[in-house]
Amino acid sequence: MSCYELEALRLGLMNVLGTGDRSAREHAERELDGHLDGPIEALANAEDLSAIERHLDAALVDLEGEVATTDEDDPEYDYLRGRLLAMRDAERSVRRLASQGESVCAGLADAHDLLHETFPVD
């Protein structure tokens, strides 16, 4: 059993953040071997946070569909629900990351404006 969505999200975030941890990347790629298609592939290859949010949403829709069509007596059912919960938590984390990034940008703009107010340029 593997958490394809989590590994794809990790790869996408490594792309966005410029993470150079080759062993972590190789581990995630091995986990996804043979499963890189659709939203999982797009998520793994995302290059910005908006793409991560968009592809994560699509991956969640697919996972929700898988949970909905799996019989509750199926041995995989609880694991699928666990994956869904983990991905919902990851979705909130990605939203916080995007919000914090926007806040940093706004703060830099404010600092820039303050600097020019304090030291006007002719």
Backbone as a ProteinNet text record, in pm:
[ID]
protein_1_A
[PRIMARY]
MSCYELEALRLGLMNVLGTGDRSAREHAERELDGHLDGPIEALANAEDLSAIERHLDAALVDLEGEVATTDEDDPEYDYLRGRLLAMRDAERSVRRLASQGESVCAGLADAHDLLHETFPVD
[TERTIARY]
83.6	0	87.7	45	121.5	28.6	80.5	5.6	52.3	0.8	45.8	27.2	-85.1	-112.3	-8.4	27	125.3	262.3	303.3	434.4	436.8	327.1	320.3	324.5	254	256.1	397.4	464.7	603	690.5	677.9	758.4	725.3	596.5	557.2	613	604.5	658.4	810.5	875.7	1021.1	1053.4	973.3	993.9	978	869.3	837.1	941.1	981	1073.4	1220	1245.5	1383.6	1462	1393.7	1459.2	1550.2	1673.3	1770.8	1802.6	1719.9	1744.1	1718.2	1824.8	1813.4	1754.4	1791.6	1740.9	1590.2	1542.1	1397.6	1322.9	1378	1316.4	1314	1423.9	1430.5	1333.4	1321.3	1225.7	1083.2	1045.3	911	888.4	989.1	976	958.4	1029.2	1011.9	871.1	819.3	683.3	579.8	606.1	510.8	533.3	637.6	669.1	546.4	507.1	391.2	258.2	260.5	135.8	134.8	226.2	232.4	142.9	18.8	-75.2	-182.3	-252.7	-361.3	-315.1	-399.6	-367.8	-241.5	-212	-91.5	33.2	37.4	151.6	160.2	46.8	45.5	90.7	46.6	85.3	235.2	288.1	431.6	517.4	464.1	540.1	507	424.2	383.5	504.7	497.4	609.9	575.6	448.7	412.4	297.2	272.4	171.7	30.7	0.1	-134.8	-155.8	-53.3	-63.9	-77.9	-4	-16.8	-159.3	-214.1	-351.1	-450.8	-435.7	-527.8	-519.2	-398.2	-381	-410.7	-385	-420	-571.2	-643.7	-789.3	-838.1	-780.3	-820	-786.1	-670	-632.3	-727.8	-771.1	-866.5	-1001.6	-1045.2	-1170.7	-1162	-1050.5	-1031.7	-1031	-960.5	-952.3	-1088.3	-1162.8	-1297.7	-1385.9	-1370.5	-1446.1	-1408.4	-1280.9	-1234.7	-1291.4	-1290.7	-1347.5	-1496.7	-1566.2	-1712	-1751.5	-1667.6	-1702.5	-1644.6	-1572.5	-1514.8	-1610.4	-1636.8	-1725.1	-1662.4	-1744.1	-1693.1	-1632.2	-1666.4	-1609.5	-1475.5	-1440.5	-1314.4	-1198.4	-1097.1	-982.9	-909.9	-923	-858.1	-936.4	-1061.7	-1150.3	-1095.1	-1056.1	-1006.1	-878.4	-792.7	-669.6	-702	-796.4	-836.8	-891.4	-972.6	-1025.5	-912.8	-815	-698.6	-620.7	-603.4	-536.6	-613.2	-744.9	-827.5	-811.4	-812.2	-792.8	-655.6	-553.4	-417.9	-408.3	-475.2	-470	-550.3	-660.2	-735.6	-649	-573.2	-482.6	-372	-319.2	-215.5	-270.4	-395	-458	-460.8	-495.5	-495.4	-354.1	-255.8	-116.6	-71.7	-109.5	-73.2	-140.4	-265.9	-335.2	-263.2	-219.5	-145.6	-14	55.3	181.9	160.6	57.5	27.5	-6.9	-86.3	-124.9	-3.5	83.3	203.2	295.4	306.2	388.1	333.9	202.7	140.8	164.2	160.5	184.9	328.7	422.9	563.2	577.8	516	523.5	463	349.1	285.1	374.4	436.7	527.5	648.3	699.7	812.7	771	651	600.6	586	534.4	521.6	658.3	755.9	891.4	951.5	927.8	977.9	916.9	784.2	716	766.9	784.2	833.4	974.4	1056.2	1192.9	1192.4	1106.5	1097.7	1034.8	944.2	887.6	992.6	1074.2	1178.1	1292.8	1327.4	1438	1388.6	1320.3	1265.7	1374.7	1340.1	1433.3	1386	1480.8	1444.2	1423.4
-117.9	0	123.6	219.8	343.2	463.1	570.2	696.4	781	749.7	816.4	967.3	1009.6	1152.8	1224.5	1164.1	1226.6	1235.3	1128.7	1129.8	1228.7	1236.9	1333.4	1475.9	1499.2	1631.7	1666.1	1570.3	1593.4	1633.9	1562.4	1596.3	1736.2	1768	1900.7	2009.4	1988.6	2087.9	2097.5	1985.6	1990.5	2076.2	2063.6	2146.6	2294.2	2327.4	2466.5	2527.7	2451.3	2503	2489.7	2420.5	2402.4	2306.6	2211.3	2114.9	2024.5	2017.1	1937.1	1804.2	1757.5	1630.9	1515.9	1471.4	1369	1238.5	1197.6	1070.2	1078.2	1191.7	1207.2	1204.7	1270.6	1271.7	1130.7	1060.5	924	830.9	846.1	764.7	788.7	914.8	948.3	896.3	909	860.1	708.5	637.2	489.7	454.2	527.6	502.5	521.2	615.3	649.5	571.3	489.1	415.1	338.9	368.3	303.1	369.6	474.8	541.3	689.3	729	868.3	891.1	923.9	963.3	1050.5	1124.8	1210.2	1310.8	1335.1	1436.6	1404.5	1276.4	1238	1286.3	1262.5	1307.3	1459.9	1525.6	1672.3	1729.5	1669.4	1714.7	1696.6	1583.6	1556.6	1652.2	1700.5	1788.6	1936.4	1969.9	2109.2	2196.7	2319.4	2411.2	2538.5	2552.3	2666.3	2624.4	2705.9	2668.9	2663.3	2749.8	2744.9	2615.1	2566.7	2437.5	2324.4	2332.6	2231	2229.3	2346.2	2351.8	2293.2	2327.5	2280.6	2128.1	2076.2	1932.3	1851	1909.2	1843.2	1828	1930.8	1923.6	1811.9	1801.8	1695.9	1557.2	1544.3	1416.1	1378.4	1478.3	1453	1407.6	1466.7	1424.8	1278	1240.3	1100.2	1007	1048.3	965	954.3	1063.3	1059.1	961.8	962.7	869.9	726.6	702	566.8	520.3	609	574.7	546.8	630.8	616.7	486.2	435.4	313.3	186.7	201.8	85.6	38.3	-90	-149	-136.5	-104.2	-86.5	-213.7	-329.7	-456.3	-487.8	-410.8	-431.2	-401	-486.7	-462.5	-330.1	-278.4	-152.2	-29.6	-46.6	67.1	161.6	108.6	194.5	266.9	196.9	260.2	374.6	353.2	458.3	580.3	555	666.6	739.1	663.5	724.7	812.2	764.3	844	973.6	962.6	1079.6	1182.4	1134.9	1225.8	1291.6	1213.7	1268.5	1374.1	1350.4	1445.7	1572.1	1558.8	1677.9	1764.2	1699.5	1772.6	1838.6	1767.7	1822.8	1941.7	1932.3	2041.8	2169.2	2154.2	2269.5	2325.9	2237.9	2283	2361	2315.6	2385.8	2523	2530	2659.5	2755.8	2703.3	2788.1	2835.5	2746.8	2782.4	2893.5	2881.2	2984.8	3116.9	3110.7	3231.6	3298.3	3218.6	3273.9	3335.8	3272.7	3328.9	3462	3472	3598.9	3705.2	3665.4	3758.4	3810.4	3723.6	3766	3867.8	3839.7	3933.4	4068.3	4067.3	4192.7	4268.4	4197.3	4260.8	4323.2	4257.5	4313.9	4439.7	4438.5	4557.7	4673.4	4645.8	4749.7	4804.5	4714.2	4757.5	4844.1	4807.8	4885.3	5025.3	5031.8	5162.3	5247.9	5187.4	5260.8	5313.3	5234.5	5276.5	5399.3	5399.5	5514.4	5635.2	5614.2	5727.4	5790.5	5704.8	5751.9	5818.3	5762.3	5814.4	5839.7	5951.7	5980.2	5988.1	5941.4	5945.5	6057.6	6143.9	6255.8	6207.9
0	0	0	-74.3	-80.9	-80.3	-34.9	-31.1	-148.7	-265.8	-387.1	-380.2	-325.6	-317.8	-231.2	-117.7	-28.9	-94.8	-161.2	-226	-342	-417.4	-527.5	-472.7	-362.6	-299.8	-252.5	-193.8	-149.7	-267.5	-379.8	-497.4	-548.5	-554.9	-600	-509.5	-379.6	-286.1	-296.1	-321.4	-341	-462.7	-568.9	-688.1	-653.4	-585.8	-554.4	-460.4	-361.2	-260.1	-299.7	-410.4	-455.2	-368.3	-308.5	-221.1	-301.8	-261.8	-334.8	-269.3	-177.9	-109.4	-206.5	-271	-376	-321.3	-201.4	-147.7	-121.7	-72.6	-49.8	-182.6	-283.2	-415.9	-475.3	-464.7	-519.5	-448	-316.9	-240.8	-291.4	-304.8	-351.7	-493.6	-578.7	-716.6	-719.8	-632.4	-625.5	-580.6	-481.4	-433.2	-544	-633.2	-738.8	-868	-872.5	-994.3	-1045.5	-1167.2	-1228.1	-1195.9	-1117.4	-1076.6	-1114.3	-1201	-1241.6	-1362.6	-1331.9	-1436.2	-1373.2	-1455.5	-1406.9	-1304.2	-1204.1	-1102.7	-1022.3	-1005.1	-929.6	-1003.5	-1133.5	-1213.2	-1214	-1234.2	-1237	-1103	-994.8	-861.2	-840.1	-879.4	-863.3	-945.1	-1056.8	-1145.8	-1128.2	-1030.5	-1009.2	-983	-1035	-1019.5	-943.2	-901.6	-817.5	-725.9	-623.4	-523.6	-580.8	-675	-731.7	-808.7	-876.2	-944.9	-843.3	-733.8	-629	-575.9	-545.2	-492.9	-592.8	-718.5	-823.1	-841	-851.3	-874.3	-748.3	-633	-507.2	-497.4	-536.2	-535.7	-628	-746.6	-840.9	-785.5	-721.6	-662.2	-548.9	-471.9	-364.3	-419	-527.3	-589.4	-630.8	-692	-732	-611.1	-505.5	-385.4	-317.6	-312.4	-255.9	-334.4	-465.9	-549.8	-521.1	-500.8	-469.4	-335.2	-236.1	-105.4	-119.3	-194.9	-209.7	-278.2	-366.4	-440.5	-378	-268.4	-200	-92	-90.8	9.2	147.2	246.3	383.1	441.2	385.5	432	366	264.9	194	289.4	294.8	383.9	354.9	234.5	196.5	242.1	279.7	306.5	414.1	527.4	635.5	594.5	521.4	473	377.2	287.2	193.6	268.8	369.1	449.5	521.7	570.5	635.3	537.9	415.5	312.5	287.3	282.1	257.8	371	493.8	608.7	603.9	572.3	564.4	455.1	344	233.5	263.9	336.6	377.8	469.5	558.8	646.2	564	467.2	379.6	300.3	258.1	184.2	269.8	397	487.2	504.2	512.2	525.3	402.8	285.2	162.2	158.9	201.7	207.7	302	418.3	513.8	452.6	383.3	319.3	217.1	135.2	35	103.6	208.5	280.6	344.8	404.1	466.2	362	246.1	138.7	92.2	78.2	39.3	145.6	271	380.3	377.3	348.1	337.7	224.6	110.3	-3.2	32.8	99.3	140.7	238.3	329.3	425	357.3	255.7	180.9	105.8	49.9	-19.5	79	197.4	300.6	341.2	358	396	285.8	161.7	48.4	48	66	69.9	185.1	301.1	418.3	394	332	302.3	211.4	109	18.9	86.7	179.1	254.3	344.6	405.7	496.8	422.4	309.4	228.8	86.5	64.7	-67.3	-173.3	-289.6	-402.7	-495.7	-534.7	-623.5	-763.9
[MASK]
++++++++++++++++++++++++++++++++++++++++++++++++++++++++++++++++++++++++++++++++++++++++++++++++++++++++++++++++++++++++++

